[in-house]
Amino acid sequence: MKDLKQKILENIPQYSPENIAWGSIDEFSHLSGSENGYITSDAVIQAALDKYKCVKIDKRAVLYLAKPIIMRSGYRLLLDKNQVISNIPGKEQCLIRNENIENGFRGAVLHQNPDTDISVDGGIWDAASLRQDARLGTGDPDKFLESAMSVMIFSNAENIIVRNAEFKNGGSSYALQICNVSHFSVSNLTFIKYGRDGVHVNGPASFGEIHDLRGLDMGDDMIAINAWDWDVSAITYGTVEYMYIHDNESQNNEFRLLPGRKMYEDSYVDCDIRNMIIEKLSGIYTFKLYCQPNIENAITKGYNDVSGTVGRIYNVYFKDIVINEKKSGGFHDLPTNGIFDVCADCNDIYFENISVDFDKSEFDKINTYFMSVGPLSATWKNDSDNPDDWGEVFSPDDICTVDNIHMKNITFKDGKVTDAKQLVREVHLTLNADYPHTTPKGGTGYGIVKTVTVE
């Protein structure tokens, strides 16, 4: 783990604001626009960036945007920590993005002509105007971004830094979407009842550090590592590797690691998750290590957005994690079978110093294990009493295998547990003969647990 951490940190970008000559937006105030009764500042900010590359914005009234800010190579934006930036109401688009985004929706993405050396530092980023339709291609009126749905979007880029920012009024958009990016740093972000993913990473991505995030009542994943992803929420697909995620605190939060295989019409891309360290976290009640199909499959008849395999996760370390929330159901009351809920082919997964702030018997009562291996099943009723309108949320026929699982110092409130049978469970689903009178429908999938060592 020590060598892996060092390798990652050696490749994380840094910059010092005090060593930069910052330009100002003041001389471009004459470029302010007006739309729907709002004074718009996007042209002002863009002109300053295009002239100086590095621009500092001191505290002033809300900066409303009619178009997203475009960050080109070498551009840096430094904002007062209390400066609010927002779209004008009705503008369903990202607030800021890099220039040369590559769309991986129709085929394997290329990492060519990437934008480099970009930073966004500070500000309060208001997502109030972003709505669900933003995920269907309205990320930017001047560049069609299929499935873009974030306040900030960085794709086909290198050496990216985002820090010291607050995100508010989420619920329909992610805060930060990073995809097809190498060498990036995300730190000191705050999410206020955001209700949607905070930092959403899509593959391919490598050499990233995500740390010192704070989320009050997240209502979704503060961090989601989605190598594979739904076709309505990913710009690119591919392997995510060499990530160091640490020192993050939240409430009412899940954490997702989503591997799989992206199927195109005549090709595919494996979307593995590997070589990752996740440590010093709290406020998470379940870690989801499984390939969940698109919820739209359960809602719309004939929709079929699924991964080609259960996906692979390997050489991942979980260390110094406090579990201080307990639930048997997560968002939308969907089931959570384990603190670590697994339905992927996993190898070399390490758990060390995991502290659970409840007696183990309390998890036994809700049939939740430390690590549950195998598929899930849940029925989505689409607000209907007619079973013909219902759909399956998960992939209940999936089969997964985990091997070389290493556990050390797994401690519940009532003591340390060293018996693997008390920590790890194989799930073997069966079809529910009483469906639809009772739910879920169930399936034929199961999990296979091979070698587990416990200290």
C-alpha positions as CSV (number, residue, x, y, z in Angstrom):
1,M,0.0,0.0,0.0
2,K,2.8,2.4,0.9
3,D,4.4,2.0,-2.6
4,L,1.1,2.4,-4.3
5,K,0.3,5.6,-2.4
6,Q,3.7,7.1,-3.2
7,K,3.3,6.3,-6.9
8,I,-0.1,8.0,-7.0
9,L,1.0,11.1,-5.0
10,E,4.1,11.6,-7.3
11,N,1.7,12.1,-10.2
12,I,-0.8,14.5,-8.6
13,P,-0.6,18.1,-9.9
14,Q,0.1,21.1,-7.6
15,Y,0.0,24.9,-8.0
16,S,0.6,27.9,-5.8
17,P,-1.8,30.9,-6.2
18,E,0.7,33.2,-4.6
19,N,3.2,32.7,-7.3
20,I,0.8,33.7,-10.1
21,A,0.2,37.1,-11.6
22,W,-3.6,37.3,-11.7
23,G,-5.7,39.3,-14.1
24,S,-9.0,40.9,-13.3
25,I,-12.5,40.9,-14.9
26,D,-13.1,44.6,-14.1
27,E,-11.8,46.0,-17.4
28,F,-14.3,43.8,-19.3
29,S,-17.4,44.9,-17.5
30,H,-18.7,46.6,-20.7
31,L,-19.2,43.1,-22.1
32,S,-21.9,42.3,-19.6
33,G,-25.1,41.1,-21.2
34,S,-28.8,41.1,-20.3
35,E,-31.2,38.2,-20.6
36,N,-34.6,37.5,-19.0
37,G,-34.0,40.4,-16.6
38,Y,-30.6,39.2,-15.4
39,I,-27.2,40.8,-15.9
40,T,-24.9,38.1,-17.4
41,S,-21.2,37.9,-16.8
42,D,-20.1,34.9,-18.9
43,A,-18.6,37.1,-21.6
44,V,-16.8,39.2,-19.0
45,I,-15.2,36.2,-17.4
46,Q,-14.4,34.6,-20.7
47,A,-12.7,37.7,-22.1
48,A,-10.5,38.0,-19.0
49,L,-9.5,34.4,-19.2
50,D,-8.7,34.6,-22.9
51,K,-6.5,37.6,-22.2
52,Y,-4.7,36.7,-19.0
53,K,-5.3,32.9,-18.7
54,C,-5.1,33.3,-14.9
55,V,-8.0,35.4,-13.4
56,K,-8.9,36.3,-9.9
57,I,-12.5,37.3,-9.0
58,D,-13.0,39.1,-5.7
59,K,-16.4,39.0,-3.9
60,R,-19.2,40.8,-5.7
61,A,-22.9,40.2,-6.5
62,V,-24.0,36.9,-8.0
63,L,-22.3,36.2,-11.3
64,Y,-25.0,34.9,-13.7
65,L,-24.1,33.0,-16.8
66,A,-25.9,32.7,-20.1
67,K,-23.2,30.3,-21.4
68,P,-20.7,28.1,-19.7
69,I,-17.2,29.3,-18.9
70,I,-14.6,27.5,-21.2
71,M,-11.3,26.6,-19.6
72,R,-8.5,26.2,-22.2
73,S,-5.0,24.8,-21.5
74,G,-3.2,26.9,-18.9
75,Y,-6.4,28.7,-17.7
76,R,-6.8,29.2,-13.9
77,L,-9.7,30.7,-12.1
78,L,-9.5,31.9,-8.5
79,L,-12.7,33.1,-6.8
80,D,-13.5,34.5,-3.4
81,K,-14.8,31.7,-1.3
82,N,-18.2,33.4,-0.9
83,Q,-18.6,34.4,-4.6
84,V,-21.8,32.8,-6.0
85,I,-21.9,31.7,-9.7
86,S,-25.2,30.5,-11.2
87,N,-26.9,30.1,-14.5
88,I,-29.7,32.4,-15.2
89,P,-32.9,30.5,-14.5
90,G,-34.0,28.2,-17.3
91,K,-30.5,27.6,-18.6
92,E,-30.0,23.9,-18.3
93,Q,-26.2,23.7,-18.9
94,C,-23.0,23.2,-17.1
95,L,-21.4,26.3,-15.5
96,I,-17.8,25.5,-16.5
97,R,-16.0,23.0,-18.7
98,N,-12.8,22.4,-20.5
99,E,-12.5,23.1,-24.2
100,N,-11.6,19.8,-26.1
101,I,-14.1,17.3,-24.7
102,E,-14.2,14.0,-26.5
103,N,-17.6,12.2,-26.5
104,G,-17.3,8.4,-25.7
105,F,-21.0,7.7,-26.0
106,R,-20.9,6.0,-29.4
107,G,-17.5,4.4,-29.3
108,A,-14.3,4.0,-27.3
109,V,-13.0,7.4,-26.4
110,L,-9.5,8.7,-27.4
111,H,-7.2,10.7,-25.2
112,Q,-6.0,13.1,-27.9
113,N,-5.2,16.9,-27.8
114,P,-6.2,17.1,-24.1
115,D,-6.6,20.4,-22.3
116,T,-3.8,20.6,-19.7
117,D,-2.9,22.6,-16.5
118,I,-6.3,23.9,-15.5
119,S,-7.5,24.9,-12.1
120,V,-10.8,26.1,-10.5
121,D,-10.3,27.4,-7.0
122,G,-13.0,28.7,-4.7
123,G,-16.6,30.0,-5.2
124,I,-20.1,28.9,-4.4
125,W,-21.5,27.0,-7.4
126,D,-25.3,27.1,-7.6
127,A,-26.9,24.2,-9.4
128,A,-30.5,25.4,-9.0
129,S,-31.2,25.9,-12.7
130,L,-29.9,22.5,-13.8
131,R,-32.6,19.9,-14.4
132,Q,-32.8,16.3,-15.4
133,D,-32.9,17.2,-19.1
134,A,-29.4,18.4,-18.8
135,R,-28.2,14.8,-18.9
136,L,-29.6,14.4,-22.4
137,G,-27.1,16.6,-24.2
138,T,-27.7,20.1,-23.0
139,G,-24.5,20.4,-21.1
140,D,-23.4,23.3,-23.3
141,P,-25.4,25.0,-26.1
142,D,-22.2,25.2,-28.3
143,K,-21.0,21.6,-27.9
144,F,-23.3,18.6,-27.8
145,L,-22.3,16.7,-24.6
146,E,-24.3,13.5,-24.7
147,S,-25.3,12.5,-21.1
148,A,-23.5,15.5,-19.5
149,M,-25.2,16.4,-16.2
150,S,-22.8,18.3,-14.0
151,V,-22.1,21.8,-12.8
152,M,-18.4,21.3,-13.7
153,I,-17.3,19.0,-16.5
154,F,-13.7,18.0,-17.3
155,S,-13.1,15.4,-20.0
156,N,-10.1,14.7,-22.2
157,A,-7.8,16.6,-19.9
158,E,-4.7,16.4,-17.8
159,N,-3.4,18.1,-14.7
160,I,-6.7,19.3,-13.4
161,I,-7.2,20.9,-10.0
162,V,-10.6,21.7,-8.4
163,R,-10.6,22.9,-4.8
164,N,-12.0,25.1,-2.1
165,A,-15.5,25.2,-3.6
166,E,-19.0,24.8,-2.3
167,F,-21.9,23.2,-4.3
168,K,-25.5,23.9,-3.4
169,N,-29.0,23.3,-4.7
170,G,-28.3,20.0,-6.3
171,G,-30.8,17.2,-6.9
172,S,-30.8,17.0,-10.7
173,S,-27.1,17.3,-11.5
174,Y,-23.8,16.1,-10.3
175,A,-21.4,18.7,-8.9
176,L,-18.2,17.6,-10.6
177,Q,-17.9,15.2,-13.5
178,I,-14.4,13.9,-14.3
179,C,-13.9,11.5,-17.2
180,N,-11.1,10.7,-19.6
181,V,-8.8,12.6,-17.3
182,S,-5.4,11.8,-16.0
183,H,-3.5,13.5,-13.2
184,F,-6.0,15.4,-11.2
185,S,-6.6,16.8,-7.7
186,V,-10.0,17.4,-6.0
187,S,-9.9,18.8,-2.5
188,N,-11.8,20.9,0.1
189,L,-15.2,20.7,-1.5
190,T,-18.5,21.2,0.5
191,F,-21.9,19.9,-0.5
192,I,-25.0,21.2,1.3
193,K,-27.9,18.7,1.1
194,Y,-26.8,18.2,-2.5
195,G,-29.0,15.2,-3.3
196,R,-26.9,14.0,-6.2
197,D,-23.4,12.7,-6.7
198,G,-20.7,15.1,-5.6
199,V,-17.6,13.9,-7.4
200,H,-18.5,11.6,-10.2
201,V,-15.6,9.9,-11.9
202,N,-16.0,8.1,-15.2
203,G,-13.4,6.0,-16.9
204,P,-10.9,6.2,-18.4
205,A,-9.3,8.0,-15.5
206,S,-6.0,7.7,-13.7
207,F,-3.8,9.2,-11.0
208,G,-6.3,11.2,-9.1
209,E,-6.5,12.4,-5.5
210,I,-9.8,13.2,-3.9
211,H,-9.7,14.4,-0.3
212,D,-11.1,16.7,2.4
213,L,-14.6,16.7,1.1
214,R,-17.6,17.5,3.4
215,G,-21.2,16.6,2.8
216,L,-24.2,17.5,5.0
217,D,-27.0,15.0,4.3
218,M,-25.8,14.1,0.9
219,G,-28.7,12.0,-0.2
220,D,-26.5,10.3,-2.8
221,D,-22.9,9.3,-3.4
222,M,-20.5,12.0,-2.4
223,I,-17.9,10.1,-4.4
224,A,-18.8,7.7,-7.2
225,I,-16.1,5.9,-9.2
226,N,-18.1,4.7,-12.2
227,A,-15.8,3.0,-14.7
228,W,-18.9,1.7,-16.4
229,D,-22.0,3.8,-16.1
230,W,-25.5,4.4,-17.3
231,D,-25.9,5.8,-20.8
232,V,-27.7,8.8,-19.4
233,S,-25.0,9.9,-17.0
234,A,-21.6,9.2,-18.5
235,I,-19.7,11.0,-21.2
236,T,-17.0,8.3,-21.4
237,Y,-16.3,4.7,-20.3
238,G,-13.1,2.8,-19.3
239,T,-10.8,1.7,-16.6
240,V,-10.3,3.8,-13.5
241,E,-6.9,3.3,-11.7
242,Y,-4.4,4.8,-9.4
243,M,-6.8,6.7,-7.2
244,Y,-6.1,7.9,-3.6
245,I,-9.4,8.9,-1.8
246,H,-9.0,10.0,1.8
247,D,-10.1,12.2,4.7
248,N,-13.7,12.7,3.6
249,E,-16.6,13.2,6.0
250,S,-20.3,13.1,5.2
251,Q,-23.8,12.2,6.4
252,N,-26.4,9.9,4.8
253,N,-24.0,8.8,2.2
254,E,-23.3,5.9,0.0
255,F,-20.0,5.2,-1.9
256,R,-20.0,3.6,-5.3
257,L,-17.4,1.6,-7.2
258,L,-19.0,0.6,-10.5
259,P,-17.0,-1.6,-12.9
260,G,-18.3,-3.4,-15.9
261,R,-18.0,-3.7,-19.7
262,K,-19.4,-1.0,-22.0
263,M,-21.0,-2.6,-25.1
264,Y,-21.0,-0.7,-28.3
265,E,-22.6,-1.8,-31.6
266,D,-19.5,-3.7,-32.8
267,S,-17.0,-3.4,-30.0
268,Y,-16.7,-3.2,-26.2
269,V,-14.5,-1.5,-23.6
270,D,-13.6,-3.2,-20.3
271,C,-14.2,-0.8,-17.4
272,D,-12.1,-2.2,-14.5
273,I,-11.4,-0.6,-11.2
274,R,-7.9,-1.2,-9.8
275,N,-4.9,0.1,-7.8
276,M,-6.9,2.3,-5.4
277,I,-6.6,3.4,-1.8
278,I,-9.7,4.5,0.1
279,E,-9.0,5.6,3.7
280,K,-10.1,7.9,6.5
281,L,-13.8,8.1,5.7
282,S,-16.9,8.5,7.8
283,G,-20.7,8.9,7.3
284,I,-21.1,6.1,4.8
285,Y,-23.5,3.3,5.5
286,T,-22.8,1.2,2.5
287,F,-20.1,0.7,-0.1
288,K,-21.6,-0.5,-3.4
289,L,-19.1,-2.6,-5.3
290,Y,-21.4,-3.9,-8.0
291,C,-22.5,-3.2,-11.6
292,Q,-26.0,-1.8,-11.3
293,P,-28.0,-1.6,-14.6
294,N,-29.7,1.6,-15.6
295,I,-32.8,2.3,-13.5
296,E,-34.5,3.3,-16.8
297,N,-34.6,-0.5,-17.6
298,A,-37.1,-0.9,-14.8
299,I,-39.2,2.1,-15.8
300,T,-39.4,1.9,-19.6
301,K,-40.3,-1.3,-21.4
302,G,-37.7,-2.3,-24.0
303,Y,-34.9,-0.1,-22.5
304,N,-31.8,-2.2,-22.1
305,D,-28.8,-0.4,-20.8
306,V,-26.7,-3.1,-19.1
307,S,-23.0,-4.0,-18.7
308,G,-21.6,-6.9,-20.6
309,T,-20.1,-8.4,-17.5
310,V,-20.2,-8.0,-13.7
311,G,-16.9,-6.2,-14.0
312,R,-13.6,-6.5,-12.2
313,I,-12.2,-4.8,-9.1
314,Y,-8.8,-5.6,-7.9
315,N,-5.9,-4.3,-5.7
316,V,-8.1,-2.0,-3.7
317,Y,-7.4,-0.9,-0.1
318,F,-10.0,0.2,2.5
319,K,-8.4,1.5,5.6
320,D,-9.2,3.6,8.7
321,I,-12.9,3.9,8.0
322,V,-15.7,4.6,10.6
323,I,-19.1,3.2,9.9
324,N,-21.4,5.4,12.0
325,E,-24.7,4.9,10.2
326,K,-26.8,1.7,9.9
327,K,-29.4,1.0,7.3
328,S,-30.9,-2.1,5.6
329,G,-32.2,0.1,2.8
330,G,-30.6,3.0,0.9
331,F,-31.8,5.6,-1.5
332,H,-35.4,4.9,-2.7
333,D,-35.5,2.2,0.0
334,L,-33.5,-0.1,-2.3
335,P,-31.8,-3.0,-0.3
336,T,-28.4,-2.9,1.1
337,N,-27.2,-6.4,2.1
338,G,-23.8,-5.4,3.4
339,I,-21.6,-2.6,4.7
340,F,-19.6,-3.7,1.7
341,D,-22.1,-4.9,-0.9
342,V,-20.3,-6.8,-3.7
343,C,-21.4,-8.3,-7.0
344,A,-18.3,-8.0,-9.1
345,D,-15.3,-10.2,-9.8
346,C,-12.9,-9.1,-7.1
347,N,-9.3,-10.0,-6.2
348,D,-6.9,-8.7,-3.7
349,I,-9.2,-6.5,-1.7
350,Y,-7.8,-5.3,1.7
351,F,-9.8,-4.1,4.7
352,E,-7.9,-2.7,7.7
353,N,-9.0,-0.8,10.8
354,I,-12.7,-0.7,9.9
355,S,-14.6,0.5,13.0
356,V,-18.4,0.0,13.2
357,D,-20.2,2.1,15.8
358,F,-22.9,-0.5,16.5
359,D,-23.0,-3.9,18.1
360,K,-22.8,-6.7,15.5
361,S,-26.1,-8.1,16.7
362,E,-27.8,-4.9,15.5
363,F,-26.7,-5.8,11.9
364,D,-27.7,-9.4,12.4
365,K,-31.2,-8.2,13.2
366,I,-31.5,-6.4,9.8
367,N,-29.7,-9.3,8.0
368,T,-26.8,-7.2,7.0
369,Y,-23.2,-8.5,6.9
370,F,-19.9,-6.7,6.9
371,M,-19.3,-8.0,3.3
372,S,-22.1,-9.5,1.3
373,V,-21.2,-11.3,-2.0
374,G,-23.8,-11.9,-4.6
375,P,-26.6,-10.1,-6.6
376,L,-29.5,-8.1,-5.4
377,S,-33.1,-8.0,-6.5
378,A,-35.6,-5.2,-6.0
379,T,-38.9,-4.4,-7.7
380,W,-39.6,-0.9,-9.1
381,K,-43.4,-0.4,-9.1
382,N,-43.5,2.8,-11.2
383,D,-46.3,4.1,-8.9
384,S,-48.6,1.4,-10.2
385,D,-50.6,-1.4,-8.7
386,N,-50.4,-3.4,-12.0
387,P,-47.5,-5.9,-12.0
388,D,-47.2,-5.4,-15.8
389,D,-45.9,-2.0,-15.1
390,W,-43.2,-3.2,-12.7
391,G,-39.5,-3.7,-13.4
392,E,-36.4,-5.2,-11.9
393,V,-33.8,-2.7,-10.5
394,F,-30.7,-4.9,-10.3
395,S,-29.3,-8.0,-12.2
396,P,-30.5,-10.9,-10.0
397,D,-29.1,-13.6,-12.3
398,D,-25.5,-12.3,-12.1
399,I,-22.7,-14.6,-10.8
400,C,-19.6,-13.1,-9.2
401,T,-16.4,-14.5,-7.6
402,V,-14.2,-12.9,-4.9
403,D,-10.8,-14.1,-4.0
404,N,-7.8,-13.0,-1.9
405,I,-9.8,-10.9,0.6
406,H,-7.7,-9.7,3.5
407,M,-9.2,-8.3,6.7
408,K,-7.5,-6.9,9.7
409,N,-8.9,-5.2,12.8
410,I,-12.6,-5.3,11.9
411,T,-14.2,-4.0,15.0
412,F,-17.9,-3.6,16.0
413,K,-19.0,-1.7,19.2
414,D,-19.1,-5.0,21.1
415,G,-15.7,-6.2,20.0
416,K,-13.3,-7.3,17.3
417,V,-14.5,-10.1,14.9
418,T,-11.9,-12.5,13.5
419,D,-14.2,-15.3,12.2
420,A,-14.6,-14.9,8.4
421,K,-18.0,-16.7,8.5
422,Q,-19.3,-13.9,10.8
423,L,-18.0,-11.2,8.3
424,V,-18.6,-12.5,4.8
425,R,-21.7,-14.0,3.3
426,E,-22.4,-15.7,0.0
427,V,-25.8,-14.7,-1.5
428,H,-27.7,-17.3,-3.4
429,L,-30.8,-15.9,-4.9
430,T,-33.9,-18.0,-5.8
431,L,-36.9,-17.1,-7.8
432,N,-39.9,-16.0,-5.8
433,A,-42.7,-18.4,-6.5
434,D,-45.2,-16.0,-4.9
435,Y,-44.3,-13.0,-7.1
436,P,-46.1,-10.6,-7.8
437,H,-48.1,-11.1,-4.6
438,T,-44.8,-10.6,-2.7
439,T,-41.7,-8.9,-4.0
440,P,-39.0,-8.9,-5.1
441,K,-39.0,-11.3,-8.1
442,G,-35.6,-12.8,-7.2
443,G,-33.3,-14.6,-9.6
444,T,-30.8,-17.4,-10.1
445,G,-27.6,-15.5,-9.4
446,Y,-25.1,-16.1,-6.6
447,G,-21.8,-15.1,-5.2
448,I,-18.7,-17.3,-4.8
449,V,-16.2,-16.6,-2.0
450,K,-12.8,-18.2,-2.2
451,T,-9.9,-17.2,0.0
452,V,-10.6,-14.8,3.0
453,T,-8.0,-14.1,5.7
454,V,-8.9,-12.4,8.9
455,E,-6.5,-11.0,11.6
